Amino acid sequence: MEMRTLGRSGIEVSPVGFGCWAIGGPFSNPAGEPLGWGEVDDQESVRAIRRAVELGVTFFDTADVYGAGHSERVLGQALEGIRDQVVIATKWGNTFDESTRVMYHQDTTPEYVHKAVRASLDRLGTDYIDLYQLHFDTTDEIALPLREACEELVREGLIRAYAWSTDTVHSAELFAQGKHCAAVQHEASVLHDAPEFFALCEREDLASINRTPLGMGILGRRDASKPATGADIRTLPPAWLRYFSDGGVPAPEWWEKVAAIREILESDGRTLAQGALGWLWARSPRTVPIPGFRTVEQAEQNAAAMTHGPLEQEQLTEIASLLAE
């Protein structure tokens, strides 16, 4: 597959990026409720990232809060010596304690942007961030000064471009008016079409970075009976994590949808996950899905999706018909 572009920035990235939430390991809110994906092997994470780069993956998306700073540190370790071969995106906005791995509250001030970016640079072991993303929803009055703060960071050479991770089209439009806004990160998958976002990205010359492209893992499963366990957010899913039920098993209504479209997604030798990524590539030339990973095997499978490429438009039509039933 050809490289894709982060909108008006001109920054080229691989068609698939790797989301680094899971490799951050456990963290929680003050009530002790899990916000991560459970325990991870940091050395396996490093091996997986390096293997992904070998296979042509050049885009890695993380956030300062993932693992309360740990994801950024692991990513920085993995990319030591090959920083110039990759594009790094991270996010800011949520305060946390690295020592206790607890996330606290949002800091909406422009002053915090300048503090947070420098902390991320230190954890990542780099002197610039390619794409810096706001990581919470807020009002226009609060967002506008944050957009200007991002422009200041561009002028200082600390970031190359910025974006908003949001599922509100109006918010994305607001940030898009900034000169160096290059993308919007939003939910999109074969189970959650996002036509308004795709249209916005086309209109404003933005990349569409696709969060939860595998439906938090439901589009990578063959068995619905095996639950998520331990300090995994899917064991006590918040309202937005609708694909899983309490106890960490796929929600029956969503598992039925997966079953209905599995054969199409697995066409031409694809895995289910590879077909789900192919759907996103076919949906818009601006999409850059960012599936998560925890192992070398998962990294290899996600990267191999690029050898299969996008689904055919006829397959998208058939999938839409099946999901509408």
N, C-alpha and C positions, 0 to 999 in steps of 0.2 A: 504494500500500500504506500501511497505517497504521504509525505509529511503533511501535517495540518498546521495552521497558523493561529496564534493567539491574537485574533482580530487585528485592529489597526496598529498594534505594536510591531507587527512583522516578525515576531519571535516564532520560529518554527519548532514544533514538537512532534513526537511520534503520535500516531492515531490513537493509541491507548496510553493513558498515564497510569501511574500506580498510586492509589490512595493509602496513606500511611497512618490511618487511625488505629487499626488493629495492632500494629507493631509498637504502639506506645505502651501497651500493657495496661494493667488495671489502674483506674482512678475513679473517683466517686464524687458525689455532691456531699454537703455537710451532713446529710441524713444517713450517709453510708450506702446509698443506692448506686449500683454500678453504672459507670458511664463509658467504660472501655469494653474490650472484647475478651478479657481474661488474661491469664498468664501467657507469656511469650518467651521464646528463646532468642535473646538478642543476637547471638552469633549466627543463628539460622536466618534471622532478619537481614543481617549484613550480607550473608551469602546470597540470599534471595535478591536483594537489591543489585548486587554486583552481577549476578546472573542475568537479571533483567536488562541491564545496560549492555551486556554482551549480546543479547538477543535483539537489540535495537530500540529498547524503551529509553526515552530521553526526558520524560516528564514525571516529576514526583510531587505529589500534593500532600501537605501535612498541615498542622495547626499547632500553635504554641501550647494549647491546652491539652492536646492528645497525650495521655499518660503524664499530664502535668509537667510538660517539658521533655519527657523521655523520648517521644517519637522524633523530635527535632535532633536530639543528641545522637540517636541511633542512625538516623539518616545522614547526618554530618559525618559520622564515623565511616559509614559505608562508602561515601562519595569522596573521601580523602584521596587526593591525587588524581581524581577524574572529574573534579567540579566543572571544568570547562567543557565537558561532554554532555552536560545535562541542564535542564531547566527546573528550577525549584520554585514551587508555590507554597506559601504558608499563610496563616491567618492570625488575626489578633482580635481582642475585645473582651475576653474572659479572664478574670484574675484567678490565680491558683497558687498553691504552696507545693513546691517541688518535693520538699522533705516528707510531707504527709500524703501527697498525691490527692489533694482535695481541691476541687474547683469551687470558687466562691461566688462572685458576682461579676456583672459587666462593668467595665469602666468606659464611659462614653465620652471622655474628654479628649480633645486634640493633644493635650500634653502626654496622655498615656500612650498615644500612637508612637510618639518619638521614643518613649521609654521601652515600649514593647518591641519595636523593630530592632533596637540595639541588643536586647536580650536574645531575640531569635537569631540574630547574626552570630552572636557568641556561641549559642548552642549548636548551630549548624556549622560553625567553623568556616564561615565565608564572609566576604566583605560586601556582598550585595545579594539581594533577593530579586528573582526575576518577576514574580507576581505576588503582590501583597493583598490579602483579602479581608474585608470586614466580616466578622463572624457572628453577628447578631442582628436582629431586626430592630428598627427604631424609627423615630419620626424624621420628617424632612429637616426640621429645625436642628436636630442633633447631627444628622448625616452630612449636611452641607459643609460644616467646618471640618468634619473628618475627611471628606473628599479633598478639601484644600490642603489638609495636613499631608495627605498622600502625594499631592502635587509637590509639596515642599520636599518630601523624601526623594522624589524623582530628581528634583533640582540638586539635591545634596549627593546624588549618586548612590543612595542606599538601596533603592528599588528601581526596577526598570519600568514597571507598569503596576496597575492595581485593579481590583475588582470587588464585587460584593457577593458573598455567599448568601443567597436569599431565595425564597420561593414566592416573593412578591414582585410582580412585574413592574409596578410603579417604582419600587426601590431600585431595581436594576436600571430603569430608565433615568432615574435621578443621577446615579453614578455615571451613566453613559455620557452625560453632558460634560464630564471632565476630560480634558485633552488626552490624558494618558491612561484612561480606563480602557482595558483591553478584553474583558471577558465578564461573564456572569457565571457563577457556580450555582446550579440548581438541581433539584431532583428530576431525574428522567430515566426511564427504563421501558422495556416492552410492556410492563405492567402499569406504567404511569407516563403516558404521553404528555408532552409539554409544548403544544403548538404555539401558544402565545410567546413563550421564551424563544423558540426557534425563529419565529417571525421577528422578534425584537433584535436578536443577534444578527439576522440578515440586514435589517434596516439600519442598525447602528454600527455595523462592522465590528462585531464582538465574537469571541469564541464562546461556545456553549460547553462549559465543563460540567460533566454529568455525574452528580452525586448519587450514590446507591444504584449504580447501573445493574447490579445483580440482586436488587431487592433485599439488601442486608443478608445475602447468602441464600435466599430461597431459590434463586435461579442458578445455583450451583449444586443443588442437591439431587440425589436419586432416591433418598429415603426420607419420609416425613416423620418417622418414629424416633429418630435419634435427636434428643434435645440438646440445646446449648446448656452449658453447665458453668459453675463457678461464678467468678466476677465478670459475667458477660451481660451486657445491657439487654440482650434478647431474653434473658430469664425473667426480667421484670420490665417488659417493654413499655415505654411511654406511649402516649396516644398517637404520636406521629409515626411510630414504628408498627404500623398496622399489619405487616406481613407475618408477625409472630404472635402467639398467644402466651399468656402467663405459663411459665414452665419451660419456655424456650423452644417450643415446637411450632412448625409452620401453622398459621391459621388455616382451617379447613377450606374456607371460601377462596383463599388465594392459592392454596395448593391445587384446587380443582382447576383454576385458570392455568396454572403451570402445566398441568397434565394435558389440557386441551391444546396447547401450542407446542408441546415438547417435540413432537415429530418434525415439525417445520424447523424449529430452532436447531435440531440435531441433524439437519440435512447435510449432505456432502461431507460427511465425516467429522462434523463439528461436535464438540461437547455442548451441553445445554448452555453453559456460561459463554462459550464462544459464539453461539448463535444469538444470545442476548446482546452481546457487544456488536455483532454484525447488524442487528436491528437498528441500533443507535447510529451506526455509520451510514446506514441507508436512509435514515430519517432526515439527516441534514449533513451537508458537507462541513459544517462548523462544529460538529460534536467532537468532544474529547472525553470519553468515559474514563473514570478513575476507579476501577475495581480495587478492593482491598486484597491483602495477601498476608500470609504468615510463614509460608514455607517456600523452599526452592521449587518444589513441584507446582505449587499454585502460581508462582511467578512464571514458570515455563508454560503452563497452560494458558494463562492470560496473554502472554506475549505471542503465543502461537496463533491466537485469534487473528493476528494481522496477516498471516499466510492465507487465511480463508477469505478475509475481506468482508465487505457488506453483503447483506442479503439482497435478493432481487426485489424489485418493487411489487411484483406479483405476490411474493411471499408476505410482504407487509400488508397488502390488501386482504389476503387470506387470514392472517393473524388478527387483523382488526375485526373481521367478520366473526371469527370464533370467539373473541373476547366480548363481543357485543351480545352474544346469545344468552 
